Amino acid sequence: MALLDPDCVRRLLESADPDVALVFVRGECLVLPLDQIDERHRLLVIARRADLPEAAGDRPVTEERVETLTRCLENVARDLGG
């Protein structure tokens, strides 16, 4: 069963704001600004956009990049107990 929606990963990559993160809130994968993630959910942050080499540069966001990153972040989410 997939934990992450590729569209959510795409929103993370395409965000113009480097201070956003992919986080689970009430079982849902969301992309939120870091300042909107409360302390209780900080432990459920899967990845910050600023920490992803895939988000740097001007390379276009392709389906291949989204799929590859989704698989990697799925492992992180599972390690967090998702």
mmCIF file of the N, C-alpha and C atoms, coordinates in Angstrom:
data_MODEL
# 
_entry.id   MODEL 
# 
loop_
_atom_site.group_PDB 
_atom_site.id 
_atom_site.type_symbol 
_atom_site.label_atom_id 
_atom_site.label_alt_id 
_atom_site.label_comp_id 
_atom_site.label_asym_id 
_atom_site.label_entity_id 
_atom_site.label_seq_id 
_atom_site.pdbx_PDB_ins_code 
_atom_site.Cartn_x 
_atom_site.Cartn_y 
_atom_site.Cartn_z 
_atom_site.occupancy 
_atom_site.B_iso_or_equiv 
_atom_site.pdbx_formal_charge 
_atom_site.auth_seq_id 
_atom_site.auth_comp_id 
_atom_site.auth_asym_id 
_atom_site.auth_atom_id 
_atom_site.pdbx_PDB_model_num 
ATOM 1   N N  . MET A 1 1  ? 0.837  -1.181 0.000   1.00 0.00 ? 1  MET A N  1 
ATOM 2   C CA . MET A 1 1  ? 0.000  0.000  0.000   1.00 0.00 ? 1  MET A CA 1 
ATOM 3   C C  . MET A 1 1  ? 0.883  1.247  0.000   1.00 0.00 ? 1  MET A C  1 
ATOM 4   N N  . ALA A 1 2  ? 0.598  2.163  -0.898  1.00 0.00 ? 2  ALA A N  1 
ATOM 5   C CA . ALA A 1 2  ? 1.375  3.393  -1.017  1.00 0.00 ? 2  ALA A CA 1 
ATOM 6   C C  . ALA A 1 2  ? 0.991  4.371  0.086   1.00 0.00 ? 2  ALA A C  1 
ATOM 7   N N  . LEU A 1 3  ? 2.004  4.955  0.686   1.00 0.00 ? 3  LEU A N  1 
ATOM 8   C CA . LEU A 1 3  ? 1.767  5.968  1.717   1.00 0.00 ? 3  LEU A CA 1 
ATOM 9   C C  . LEU A 1 3  ? 1.727  7.367  1.109   1.00 0.00 ? 3  LEU A C  1 
ATOM 10  N N  . LEU A 1 4  ? 2.517  7.553  0.079   1.00 0.00 ? 4  LEU A N  1 
ATOM 11  C CA . LEU A 1 4  ? 2.641  8.879  -0.521  1.00 0.00 ? 4  LEU A CA 1 
ATOM 12  C C  . LEU A 1 4  ? 1.968  8.950  -1.878  1.00 0.00 ? 4  LEU A C  1 
ATOM 13  N N  . ASP A 1 5  ? 1.332  10.042 -2.101  1.00 0.00 ? 5  ASP A N  1 
ATOM 14  C CA . ASP A 1 5  ? 0.709  10.341 -3.374  1.00 0.00 ? 5  ASP A CA 1 
ATOM 15  C C  . ASP A 1 5  ? 1.745  11.066 -4.237  1.00 0.00 ? 5  ASP A C  1 
ATOM 16  N N  . PRO A 1 6  ? 2.044  10.570 -5.445  1.00 0.00 ? 6  PRO A N  1 
ATOM 17  C CA . PRO A 1 6  ? 3.009  11.255 -6.300  1.00 0.00 ? 6  PRO A CA 1 
ATOM 18  C C  . PRO A 1 6  ? 2.660  12.726 -6.545  1.00 0.00 ? 6  PRO A C  1 
ATOM 19  N N  . ASP A 1 7  ? 1.375  13.068 -6.548  1.00 0.00 ? 7  ASP A N  1 
ATOM 20  C CA . ASP A 1 7  ? 0.990  14.473 -6.727  1.00 0.00 ? 7  ASP A CA 1 
ATOM 21  C C  . ASP A 1 7  ? 1.478  15.328 -5.559  1.00 0.00 ? 7  ASP A C  1 
ATOM 22  N N  . CYS A 1 8  ? 1.495  14.762 -4.380  1.00 0.00 ? 8  CYS A N  1 
ATOM 23  C CA . CYS A 1 8  ? 1.990  15.470 -3.203  1.00 0.00 ? 8  CYS A CA 1 
ATOM 24  C C  . CYS A 1 8  ? 3.499  15.703 -3.343  1.00 0.00 ? 8  CYS A C  1 
ATOM 25  N N  . VAL A 1 9  ? 4.223  14.701 -3.802  1.00 0.00 ? 9  VAL A N  1 
ATOM 26  C CA . VAL A 1 9  ? 5.668  14.836 -4.024  1.00 0.00 ? 9  VAL A CA 1 
ATOM 27  C C  . VAL A 1 9  ? 5.923  15.867 -5.118  1.00 0.00 ? 9  VAL A C  1 
ATOM 28  N N  . ARG A 1 10 ? 5.111  15.870 -6.152  1.00 0.00 ? 10 ARG A N  1 
ATOM 29  C CA . ARG A 1 10 ? 5.239  16.863 -7.227  1.00 0.00 ? 10 ARG A CA 1 
ATOM 30  C C  . ARG A 1 10 ? 5.040  18.279 -6.674  1.00 0.00 ? 10 ARG A C  1 
ATOM 31  N N  . ARG A 1 11 ? 4.037  18.464 -5.810  1.00 0.00 ? 11 ARG A N  1 
ATOM 32  C CA . ARG A 1 11 ? 3.808  19.792 -5.213  1.00 0.00 ? 11 ARG A CA 1 
ATOM 33  C C  . ARG A 1 11 ? 5.011  20.234 -4.396  1.00 0.00 ? 11 ARG A C  1 
ATOM 34  N N  . LEU A 1 12 ? 5.638  19.292 -3.700  1.00 0.00 ? 12 LEU A N  1 
ATOM 35  C CA . LEU A 1 12 ? 6.839  19.614 -2.935  1.00 0.00 ? 12 LEU A CA 1 
ATOM 36  C C  . LEU A 1 12 ? 7.957  20.088 -3.866  1.00 0.00 ? 12 LEU A C  1 
ATOM 37  N N  . LEU A 1 13 ? 8.180  19.361 -4.932  1.00 0.00 ? 13 LEU A N  1 
ATOM 38  C CA . LEU A 1 13 ? 9.241  19.725 -5.881  1.00 0.00 ? 13 LEU A CA 1 
ATOM 39  C C  . LEU A 1 13 ? 8.958  21.040 -6.599  1.00 0.00 ? 13 LEU A C  1 
ATOM 40  N N  . GLU A 1 14 ? 7.709  21.291 -6.921  1.00 0.00 ? 14 GLU A N  1 
ATOM 41  C CA . GLU A 1 14 ? 7.357  22.469 -7.709  1.00 0.00 ? 14 GLU A CA 1 
ATOM 42  C C  . GLU A 1 14 ? 7.114  23.721 -6.866  1.00 0.00 ? 14 GLU A C  1 
ATOM 43  N N  . SER A 1 15 ? 7.116  23.583 -5.562  1.00 0.00 ? 15 SER A N  1 
ATOM 44  C CA . SER A 1 15 ? 6.853  24.731 -4.705  1.00 0.00 ? 15 SER A CA 1 
ATOM 45  C C  . SER A 1 15 ? 7.916  25.811 -4.899  1.00 0.00 ? 15 SER A C  1 
ATOM 46  N N  . ALA A 1 16 ? 7.472  27.039 -4.973  1.00 0.00 ? 16 ALA A N  1 
ATOM 47  C CA . ALA A 1 16 ? 8.394  28.166 -5.081  1.00 0.00 ? 16 ALA A CA 1 
ATOM 48  C C  . ALA A 1 16 ? 8.990  28.511 -3.725  1.00 0.00 ? 16 ALA A C  1 
ATOM 49  N N  . ASP A 1 17 ? 8.382  28.017 -2.664  1.00 0.00 ? 17 ASP A N  1 
ATOM 50  C CA . ASP A 1 17 ? 8.825  28.300 -1.304  1.00 0.00 ? 17 ASP A CA 1 
ATOM 51  C C  . ASP A 1 17 ? 9.793  27.207 -0.843  1.00 0.00 ? 17 ASP A C  1 
ATOM 52  N N  . PRO A 1 18 ? 11.056 27.547 -0.550  1.00 0.00 ? 18 PRO A N  1 
ATOM 53  C CA . PRO A 1 18 ? 11.992 26.517 -0.091  1.00 0.00 ? 18 PRO A CA 1 
ATOM 54  C C  . PRO A 1 18 ? 11.710 26.051 1.335   1.00 0.00 ? 18 PRO A C  1 
ATOM 55  N N  . ASP A 1 19 ? 10.873 26.777 2.059   1.00 0.00 ? 19 ASP A N  1 
ATOM 56  C CA . ASP A 1 19 ? 10.564 26.432 3.451   1.00 0.00 ? 19 ASP A CA 1 
ATOM 57  C C  . ASP A 1 19 ? 9.250  25.684 3.585   1.00 0.00 ? 19 ASP A C  1 
ATOM 58  N N  . VAL A 1 20 ? 9.040  24.699 2.720   1.00 0.00 ? 20 VAL A N  1 
ATOM 59  C CA . VAL A 1 20 ? 7.884  23.817 2.826   1.00 0.00 ? 20 VAL A CA 1 
ATOM 60  C C  . VAL A 1 20 ? 8.381  22.404 3.107   1.00 0.00 ? 20 VAL A C  1 
ATOM 61  N N  . ALA A 1 21 ? 7.475  21.578 3.591   1.00 0.00 ? 21 ALA A N  1 
ATOM 62  C CA . ALA A 1 21 ? 7.838  20.201 3.915   1.00 0.00 ? 21 ALA A CA 1 
ATOM 63  C C  . ALA A 1 21 ? 6.686  19.269 3.578   1.00 0.00 ? 21 ALA A C  1 
ATOM 64  N N  . LEU A 1 22 ? 7.048  18.044 3.311   1.00 0.00 ? 22 LEU A N  1 
ATOM 65  C CA . LEU A 1 22 ? 6.090  16.966 3.114   1.00 0.00 ? 22 LEU A CA 1 
ATOM 66  C C  . LEU A 1 22 ? 5.874  16.355 4.493   1.00 0.00 ? 22 LEU A C  1 
ATOM 67  N N  . VAL A 1 23 ? 4.619  16.321 4.943   1.00 0.00 ? 23 VAL A N  1 
ATOM 68  C CA . VAL A 1 23 ? 4.318  15.887 6.303   1.00 0.00 ? 23 VAL A CA 1 
ATOM 69  C C  . VAL A 1 23 ? 3.014  15.098 6.321   1.00 0.00 ? 23 VAL A C  1 
ATOM 70  N N  . PHE A 1 24 ? 2.904  14.158 7.278   1.00 0.00 ? 24 PHE A N  1 
ATOM 71  C CA . PHE A 1 24 ? 1.649  13.444 7.497   1.00 0.00 ? 24 PHE A CA 1 
ATOM 72  C C  . PHE A 1 24 ? 0.873  14.165 8.586   1.00 0.00 ? 24 PHE A C  1 
ATOM 73  N N  . VAL A 1 25 ? -0.346 14.533 8.275   1.00 0.00 ? 25 VAL A N  1 
ATOM 74  C CA . VAL A 1 25 ? -1.249 15.146 9.243   1.00 0.00 ? 25 VAL A CA 1 
ATOM 75  C C  . VAL A 1 25 ? -2.554 14.360 9.182   1.00 0.00 ? 25 VAL A C  1 
ATOM 76  N N  . ARG A 1 26 ? -2.889 13.729 10.290  1.00 0.00 ? 26 ARG A N  1 
ATOM 77  C CA . ARG A 1 26 ? -4.103 12.908 10.370  1.00 0.00 ? 26 ARG A CA 1 
ATOM 78  C C  . ARG A 1 26 ? -4.164 11.861 9.251   1.00 0.00 ? 26 ARG A C  1 
ATOM 79  N N  . GLY A 1 27 ? -3.024 11.239 8.976   1.00 0.00 ? 27 GLY A N  1 
ATOM 80  C CA . GLY A 1 27 ? -2.959 10.182 7.977   1.00 0.00 ? 27 GLY A CA 1 
ATOM 81  C C  . GLY A 1 27 ? -2.929 10.654 6.542   1.00 0.00 ? 27 GLY A C  1 
ATOM 82  N N  . GLU A 1 28 ? -2.857 11.946 6.339   1.00 0.00 ? 28 GLU A N  1 
ATOM 83  C CA . GLU A 1 28 ? -2.854 12.499 4.988   1.00 0.00 ? 28 GLU A CA 1 
ATOM 84  C C  . GLU A 1 28 ? -1.508 13.147 4.692   1.00 0.00 ? 28 GLU A C  1 
ATOM 85  N N  . CYS A 1 29 ? -1.012 12.914 3.500   1.00 0.00 ? 29 CYS A N  1 
ATOM 86  C CA . CYS A 1 29 ? 0.233  13.510 3.048   1.00 0.00 ? 29 CYS A CA 1 
ATOM 87  C C  . CYS A 1 29 ? -0.054 14.930 2.549   1.00 0.00 ? 29 CYS A C  1 
ATOM 88  N N  . LEU A 1 30 ? 0.644  15.911 3.141   1.00 0.00 ? 30 LEU A N  1 
ATOM 89  C CA . LEU A 1 30 ? 0.435  17.313 2.771   1.00 0.00 ? 30 LEU A CA 1 
ATOM 90  C C  . LEU A 1 30 ? 1.769  18.004 2.555   1.00 0.00 ? 30 LEU A C  1 
ATOM 91  N N  . VAL A 1 31 ? 1.747  19.074 1.776   1.00 0.00 ? 31 VAL A N  1 
ATOM 92  C CA . VAL A 1 31 ? 2.892  19.966 1.647   1.00 0.00 ? 31 VAL A CA 1 
ATOM 93  C C  . VAL A 1 31 ? 2.498  21.258 2.343   1.00 0.00 ? 31 VAL A C  1 
ATOM 94  N N  . LEU A 1 32 ? 3.227  21.582 3.415   1.00 0.00 ? 32 LEU A N  1 
ATOM 95  C CA . LEU A 1 32 ? 2.888  22.742 4.232   1.00 0.00 ? 32 LEU A CA 1 
ATOM 96  C C  . LEU A 1 32 ? 4.118  23.593 4.491   1.00 0.00 ? 32 LEU A C  1 
ATOM 97  N N  . PRO A 1 33 ? 3.931  24.904 4.652   1.00 0.00 ? 33 PRO A N  1 
ATOM 98  C CA . PRO A 1 33 ? 5.043  25.755 5.093   1.00 0.00 ? 33 PRO A CA 1 
ATOM 99  C C  . PRO A 1 33 ? 5.487  25.297 6.486   1.00 0.00 ? 33 PRO A C  1 
ATOM 100 N N  . LEU A 1 34 ? 6.785  25.322 6.721   1.00 0.00 ? 34 LEU A N  1 
ATOM 101 C CA . LEU A 1 34 ? 7.307  24.847 8.001   1.00 0.00 ? 34 LEU A CA 1 
ATOM 102 C C  . LEU A 1 34 ? 6.701  25.571 9.186   1.00 0.00 ? 34 LEU A C  1 
ATOM 103 N N  . ASP A 1 35 ? 6.418  26.870 9.030   1.00 0.00 ? 35 ASP A N  1 
ATOM 104 C CA . ASP A 1 35 ? 5.870  27.617 10.162  1.00 0.00 ? 35 ASP A CA 1 
ATOM 105 C C  . ASP A 1 35 ? 4.409  27.264 10.461  1.00 0.00 ? 35 ASP A C  1 
ATOM 106 N N  . GLN A 1 36 ? 3.774  26.475 9.605   1.00 0.00 ? 36 GLN A N  1 
ATOM 107 C CA . GLN A 1 36 ? 2.402  26.033 9.858   1.00 0.00 ? 36 GLN A CA 1 
ATOM 108 C C  . GLN A 1 36 ? 2.328  24.614 10.424  1.00 0.00 ? 36 GLN A C  1 
ATOM 109 N N  . ILE A 1 37 ? 3.477  23.980 10.605  1.00 0.00 ? 37 ILE A N  1 
ATOM 110 C CA . ILE A 1 37 ? 3.509  22.617 11.142  1.00 0.00 ? 37 ILE A CA 1 
ATOM 111 C C  . ILE A 1 37 ? 3.712  22.719 12.648  1.00 0.00 ? 37 ILE A C  1 
ATOM 112 N N  . ASP A 1 38 ? 2.718  22.293 13.402  1.00 0.00 ? 38 ASP A N  1 
ATOM 113 C CA . ASP A 1 38 ? 2.813  22.411 14.857  1.00 0.00 ? 38 ASP A CA 1 
ATOM 114 C C  . ASP A 1 38 ? 3.794  21.377 15.418  1.00 0.00 ? 38 ASP A C  1 
ATOM 115 N N  . GLU A 1 39 ? 4.158  21.571 16.674  1.00 0.00 ? 39 GLU A N  1 
ATOM 116 C CA . GLU A 1 39 ? 5.147  20.710 17.331  1.00 0.00 ? 39 GLU A CA 1 
ATOM 117 C C  . GLU A 1 39 ? 4.757  19.239 17.288  1.00 0.00 ? 39 GLU A C  1 
ATOM 118 N N  . ARG A 1 40 ? 3.495  18.964 17.450  1.00 0.00 ? 40 ARG A N  1 
ATOM 119 C CA . ARG A 1 40 ? 3.010  17.581 17.469  1.00 0.00 ? 40 ARG A CA 1 
ATOM 120 C C  . ARG A 1 40 ? 3.284  16.870 16.146  1.00 0.00 ? 40 ARG A C  1 
ATOM 121 N N  . HIS A 1 41 ? 3.249  17.606 15.036  1.00 0.00 ? 41 HIS A N  1 
ATOM 122 C CA . HIS A 1 41 ? 3.444  16.994 13.719  1.00 0.00 ? 41 HIS A CA 1 
ATOM 123 C C  . HIS A 1 41 ? 4.862  17.139 13.190  1.00 0.00 ? 41 HIS A C  1 
ATOM 124 N N  . ARG A 1 42 ? 5.720  17.869 13.884  1.00 0.00 ? 42 ARG A N  1 
ATOM 125 C CA . ARG A 1 42 ? 7.112  18.039 13.424  1.00 0.00 ? 42 ARG A CA 1 
ATOM 126 C C  . ARG A 1 42 ? 7.826  16.692 13.306  1.00 0.00 ? 42 ARG A C  1 
ATOM 127 N N  . LEU A 1 43 ? 7.481  15.752 14.158  1.00 0.00 ? 43 LEU A N  1 
ATOM 128 C CA . LEU A 1 43 ? 8.107  14.436 14.089  1.00 0.00 ? 43 LEU A CA 1 
ATOM 129 C C  . LEU A 1 43 ? 7.637  13.639 12.880  1.00 0.00 ? 43 LEU A C  1 
ATOM 130 N N  . LEU A 1 44 ? 6.574  14.098 12.236  1.00 0.00 ? 44 LEU A N  1 
ATOM 131 C CA . LEU A 1 44 ? 6.028  13.391 11.072  1.00 0.00 ? 44 LEU A CA 1 
ATOM 132 C C  . LEU A 1 44 ? 6.433  14.039 9.755   1.00 0.00 ? 44 LEU A C  1 
ATOM 133 N N  . VAL A 1 45 ? 7.384  14.974 9.808   1.00 0.00 ? 45 VAL A N  1 
ATOM 134 C CA . VAL A 1 45 ? 7.911  15.580 8.582   1.00 0.00 ? 45 VAL A CA 1 
ATOM 135 C C  . VAL A 1 45 ? 8.739  14.525 7.864   1.00 0.00 ? 45 VAL A C  1 
ATOM 136 N N  . ILE A 1 46 ? 8.402  14.286 6.620   1.00 0.00 ? 46 ILE A N  1 
ATOM 137 C CA . ILE A 1 46 ? 9.103  13.288 5.825   1.00 0.00 ? 46 ILE A CA 1 
ATOM 138 C C  . ILE A 1 46 ? 10.314 13.909 5.150   1.00 0.00 ? 46 ILE A C  1 
ATOM 139 N N  . ALA A 1 47 ? 10.132 15.102 4.590   1.00 0.00 ? 47 ALA A N  1 
ATOM 140 C CA . ALA A 1 47 ? 11.249 15.784 3.916   1.00 0.00 ? 47 ALA A CA 1 
ATOM 141 C C  . ALA A 1 47 ? 10.942 17.265 3.785   1.00 0.00 ? 47 ALA A C  1 
ATOM 142 N N  . ARG A 1 48 ? 11.988 18.061 3.942   1.00 0.00 ? 48 ARG A N  1 
ATOM 143 C CA . ARG A 1 48 ? 11.878 19.495 3.671   1.00 0.00 ? 48 ARG A CA 1 
ATOM 144 C C  . ARG A 1 48 ? 12.363 19.736 2.253   1.00 0.00 ? 48 ARG A C  1 
ATOM 145 N N  . ARG A 1 49 ? 11.711 20.609 1.542   1.00 0.00 ? 49 ARG A N  1 
ATOM 146 C CA . ARG A 1 49 ? 12.101 20.895 0.157   1.00 0.00 ? 49 ARG A CA 1 
ATOM 147 C C  . ARG A 1 49 ? 13.546 21.352 0.077   1.00 0.00 ? 49 ARG A C  1 
ATOM 148 N N  . ALA A 1 50 ? 13.964 22.192 1.019   1.00 0.00 ? 50 ALA A N  1 
ATOM 149 C CA . ALA A 1 50 ? 15.320 22.731 1.009   1.00 0.00 ? 50 ALA A CA 1 
ATOM 150 C C  . ALA A 1 50 ? 16.385 21.644 1.159   1.00 0.00 ? 50 ALA A C  1 
ATOM 151 N N  . ASP A 1 51 ? 16.019 20.480 1.692   1.00 0.00 ? 51 ASP A N  1 
ATOM 152 C CA . ASP A 1 51 ? 16.975 19.393 1.903   1.00 0.00 ? 51 ASP A CA 1 
ATOM 153 C C  . ASP A 1 51 ? 17.061 18.416 0.729   1.00 0.00 ? 51 ASP A C  1 
ATOM 154 N N  . LEU A 1 52 ? 16.260 18.635 -0.297  1.00 0.00 ? 52 LEU A N  1 
ATOM 155 C CA . LEU A 1 52 ? 16.219 17.703 -1.430  1.00 0.00 ? 52 LEU A CA 1 
ATOM 156 C C  . LEU A 1 52 ? 17.077 18.197 -2.586  1.00 0.00 ? 52 LEU A C  1 
ATOM 157 N N  . PRO A 1 53 ? 18.127 17.472 -2.929  1.00 0.00 ? 53 PRO A N  1 
ATOM 158 C CA . PRO A 1 53 ? 18.915 17.871 -4.104  1.00 0.00 ? 53 PRO A CA 1 
ATOM 159 C C  . PRO A 1 53 ? 18.065 17.886 -5.376  1.00 0.00 ? 53 PRO A C  1 
ATOM 160 N N  . GLU A 1 54 ? 17.023 17.046 -5.403  1.00 0.00 ? 54 GLU A N  1 
ATOM 161 C CA . GLU A 1 54 ? 16.144 16.974 -6.569  1.00 0.00 ? 54 GLU A CA 1 
ATOM 162 C C  . GLU A 1 54 ? 15.377 18.270 -6.787  1.00 0.00 ? 54 GLU A C  1 
ATOM 163 N N  . ALA A 1 55 ? 15.242 19.085 -5.752  1.00 0.00 ? 55 ALA A N  1 
ATOM 164 C CA . ALA A 1 55 ? 14.478 20.330 -5.850  1.00 0.00 ? 55 ALA A CA 1 
ATOM 165 C C  . ALA A 1 55 ? 15.359 21.512 -6.250  1.00 0.00 ? 55 ALA A C  1 
ATOM 166 N N  . ALA A 1 56 ? 16.654 21.315 -6.219  1.00 0.00 ? 56 ALA A N  1 
ATOM 167 C CA . ALA A 1 56 ? 17.574 22.405 -6.564  1.00 0.00 ? 56 ALA A CA 1 
ATOM 168 C C  . ALA A 1 56 ? 17.736 22.517 -8.074  1.00 0.00 ? 56 ALA A C  1 
ATOM 169 N N  . GLY A 1 57 ? 18.056 23.703 -8.519  1.00 0.00 ? 57 GLY A N  1 
ATOM 170 C CA . GLY A 1 57 ? 18.331 23.910 -9.936  1.00 0.00 ? 57 GLY A CA 1 
ATOM 171 C C  . GLY A 1 57 ? 17.081 24.166 -10.746 1.00 0.00 ? 57 GLY A C  1 
ATOM 172 N N  . ASP A 1 58 ? 17.271 24.251 -12.030 1.00 0.00 ? 58 ASP A N  1 
ATOM 173 C CA . ASP A 1 58 ? 16.189 24.589 -12.950 1.00 0.00 ? 58 ASP A CA 1 
ATOM 174 C C  . ASP A 1 58 ? 15.713 23.403 -13.774 1.00 0.00 ? 58 ASP A C  1 
ATOM 175 N N  . ARG A 1 59 ? 16.091 22.201 -13.370 1.00 0.00 ? 59 ARG A N  1 
ATOM 176 C CA . ARG A 1 59 ? 15.652 21.029 -14.132 1.00 0.00 ? 59 ARG A CA 1 
ATOM 177 C C  . ARG A 1 59 ? 14.145 20.891 -14.040 1.00 0.00 ? 59 ARG A C  1 
ATOM 178 N N  . PRO A 1 60 ? 13.510 20.521 -15.145 1.00 0.00 ? 60 PRO A N  1 
ATOM 179 C CA . PRO A 1 60 ? 12.055 20.343 -15.108 1.00 0.00 ? 60 PRO A CA 1 
ATOM 180 C C  . PRO A 1 60 ? 11.670 19.152 -14.232 1.00 0.00 ? 60 PRO A C  1 
ATOM 181 N N  . VAL A 1 61 ? 10.495 19.250 -13.654 1.00 0.00 ? 61 VAL A N  1 
ATOM 182 C CA . VAL A 1 61 ? 9.967  18.153 -12.845 1.00 0.00 ? 61 VAL A CA 1 
ATOM 183 C C  . VAL A 1 61 ? 9.303  17.165 -13.797 1.00 0.00 ? 61 VAL A C  1 
ATOM 184 N N  . THR A 1 62 ? 9.940  16.028 -13.959 1.00 0.00 ? 62 THR A N  1 
ATOM 185 C CA . THR A 1 62 ? 9.423  15.000 -14.867 1.00 0.00 ? 62 THR A CA 1 
ATOM 186 C C  . THR A 1 62 ? 8.749  13.896 -14.066 1.00 0.00 ? 62 THR A C  1 
ATOM 187 N N  . GLU A 1 63 ? 7.955  13.099 -14.754 1.00 0.00 ? 63 GLU A N  1 
ATOM 188 C CA . GLU A 1 63 ? 7.306  11.950 -14.101 1.00 0.00 ? 63 GLU A CA 1 
ATOM 189 C C  . GLU A 1 63 ? 8.352  11.011 -13.520 1.00 0.00 ? 63 GLU A C  1 
ATOM 190 N N  . GLU A 1 64 ? 9.451  10.819 -14.217 1.00 0.00 ? 64 GLU A N  1 
ATOM 191 C CA . GLU A 1 64 ? 10.511 9.933  -13.739 1.00 0.00 ? 64 GLU A CA 1 
ATOM 192 C C  . GLU A 1 64 ? 11.101 10.446 -12.420 1.00 0.00 ? 64 GLU A C  1 
ATOM 193 N N  . ARG A 1 65 ? 11.365 11.748 -12.349 1.00 0.00 ? 65 ARG A N  1 
ATOM 194 C CA . ARG A 1 65 ? 11.898 12.331 -11.106 1.00 0.00 ? 65 ARG A CA 1 
ATOM 195 C C  . ARG A 1 65 ? 10.894 12.186 -9.972  1.00 0.00 ? 65 ARG A C  1 
ATOM 196 N N  . VAL A 1 66 ? 9.624  12.441 -10.261 1.00 0.00 ? 66 VAL A N  1 
ATOM 197 C CA . VAL A 1 66 ? 8.588  12.331 -9.234  1.00 0.00 ? 66 VAL A CA 1 
ATOM 198 C C  . VAL A 1 66 ? 8.486  10.884 -8.746  1.00 0.00 ? 66 VAL A C  1 
ATOM 199 N N  . GLU A 1 67 ? 8.463  9.929  -9.653  1.00 0.00 ? 67 GLU A N  1 
ATOM 200 C CA . GLU A 1 67 ? 8.351  8.518  -9.273  1.00 0.00 ? 67 GLU A CA 1 
ATOM 201 C C  . GLU A 1 67 ? 9.548  8.060  -8.452  1.00 0.00 ? 67 GLU A C  1 
ATOM 202 N N  . THR A 1 68 ? 10.749 8.452  -8.862  1.00 0.00 ? 68 THR A N  1 
ATOM 203 C CA . THR A 1 68 ? 11.961 8.066  -8.144  1.00 0.00 ? 68 THR A CA 1 
ATOM 204 C C  . THR A 1 68 ? 11.955 8.648  -6.737  1.00 0.00 ? 68 THR A C  1 
ATOM 205 N N  . LEU A 1 69 ? 11.643 9.929  -6.625  1.00 0.00 ? 69 LEU A N  1 
ATOM 206 C CA . LEU A 1 69 ? 11.621 10.569 -5.311  1.00 0.00 ? 69 LEU A CA 1 
ATOM 207 C C  . LEU A 1 69 ? 10.494 10.008 -4.446  1.00 0.00 ? 69 LEU A C  1 
ATOM 208 N N  . THR A 1 70 ? 9.365  9.700  -5.033  1.00 0.00 ? 70 THR A N  1 
ATOM 209 C CA . THR A 1 70 ? 8.250  9.114  -4.273  1.00 0.00 ? 70 THR A CA 1 
ATOM 210 C C  . THR A 1 70 ? 8.683  7.795  -3.649  1.00 0.00 ? 70 THR A C  1 
ATOM 211 N N  . ARG A 1 71 ? 9.369  6.957  -4.410  1.00 0.00 ? 71 ARG A N  1 
ATOM 212 C CA . ARG A 1 71 ? 9.843  5.673  -3.870  1.00 0.00 ? 71 ARG A CA 1 
ATOM 213 C C  . ARG A 1 71 ? 10.817 5.895  -2.707  1.00 0.00 ? 71 ARG A C  1 
ATOM 214 N N  . CYS A 1 72 ? 11.731 6.845  -2.861  1.00 0.00 ? 72 CYS A N  1 
ATOM 215 C CA . CYS A 1 72 ? 12.696 7.133  -1.787  1.00 0.00 ? 72 CYS A CA 1 
ATOM 216 C C  . CYS A 1 72 ? 11.993 7.650  -0.533  1.00 0.00 ? 72 CYS A C  1 
ATOM 217 N N  . LEU A 1 73 ? 11.065 8.580  -0.726  1.00 0.00 ? 73 LEU A N  1 
ATOM 218 C CA . LEU A 1 73 ? 10.368 9.162  0.415   1.00 0.00 ? 73 LEU A CA 1 
ATOM 219 C C  . LEU A 1 73 ? 9.404  8.171  1.058   1.00 0.00 ? 73 LEU A C  1 
ATOM 220 N N  . GLU A 1 74 ? 8.916  7.203  0.295   1.00 0.00 ? 74 GLU A N  1 
ATOM 221 C CA . GLU A 1 74 ? 8.082  6.123  0.864   1.00 0.00 ? 74 GLU A CA 1 
ATOM 222 C C  . GLU A 1 74 ? 8.883  5.382  1.932   1.00 0.00 ? 74 GLU A C  1 
ATOM 223 N N  . ASN A 1 75 ? 10.157 5.123  1.646   1.00 0.00 ? 75 ASN A N  1 
ATOM 224 C CA . ASN A 1 75 ? 11.004 4.433  2.618   1.00 0.00 ? 75 ASN A CA 1 
ATOM 225 C C  . ASN A 1 75 ? 11.181 5.271  3.876   1.00 0.00 ? 75 ASN A C  1 
ATOM 226 N N  . VAL A 1 76 ? 11.356 6.568  3.717   1.00 0.00 ? 76 VAL A N  1 
ATOM 227 C CA . VAL A 1 76 ? 11.483 7.451  4.879   1.00 0.00 ? 76 VAL A CA 1 
ATOM 228 C C  . VAL A 1 76 ? 10.194 7.401  5.700   1.00 0.00 ? 76 VAL A C  1 
ATOM 229 N N  . ALA A 1 77 ? 9.051  7.479  5.019   1.00 0.00 ? 77 ALA A N  1 
ATOM 230 C CA . ALA A 1 77 ? 7.762  7.454  5.712   1.00 0.00 ? 77 ALA A CA 1 
ATOM 231 C C  . ALA A 1 77 ? 7.573  6.147  6.473   1.00 0.00 ? 77 ALA A C  1 
ATOM 232 N N  . ARG A 1 78 ? 7.972  5.045  5.872   1.00 0.00 ? 78 ARG A N  1 
ATOM 233 C CA . ARG A 1 78 ? 7.855  3.744  6.546   1.00 0.00 ? 78 ARG A CA 1 
ATOM 234 C C  . ARG A 1 78 ? 8.770  3.690  7.774   1.00 0.00 ? 78 ARG A C  1 
ATOM 235 N N  . ASP A 1 79 ? 9.964  4.274  7.653   1.00 0.00 ? 79 ASP A N  1 
ATOM 236 C CA . ASP A 1 79 ? 10.886 4.315  8.800   1.00 0.00 ? 79 ASP A CA 1 
ATOM 237 C C  . ASP A 1 79 ? 10.316 5.143  9.949   1.00 0.00 ? 79 ASP A C  1 
ATOM 238 N N  . LEU A 1 80 ? 9.486  6.133  9.615   1.00 0.00 ? 80 LEU A N  1 
ATOM 239 C CA . LEU A 1 80 ? 8.852  6.951  10.641  1.00 0.00 ? 80 LEU A CA 1 
ATOM 240 C C  . LEU A 1 80 ? 7.642  6.247  11.269  1.00 0.00 ? 80 LEU A C  1 
ATOM 241 N N  . GLY A 1 81 ? 7.305  5.098  10.717  1.00 0.00 ? 81 GLY A N  1 
ATOM 242 C CA . GLY A 1 81 ? 6.188  4.329  11.277  1.00 0.00 ? 81 GLY A CA 1 
ATOM 243 C C  . GLY A 1 81 ? 4.889  4.543  10.546  1.00 0.00 ? 81 GLY A C  1 
ATOM 244 N N  . GLY A 1 82 ? 4.971  5.110  9.331   1.00 0.00 ? 82 GLY A N  1 
ATOM 245 C CA . GLY A 1 82 ? 3.766  5.389  8.540   1.00 0.00 ? 82 GLY A CA 1 
ATOM 246 C C  . GLY A 1 82 ? 3.114  4.171  8.001   1.00 0.00 ? 82 GLY A C  1 
# 
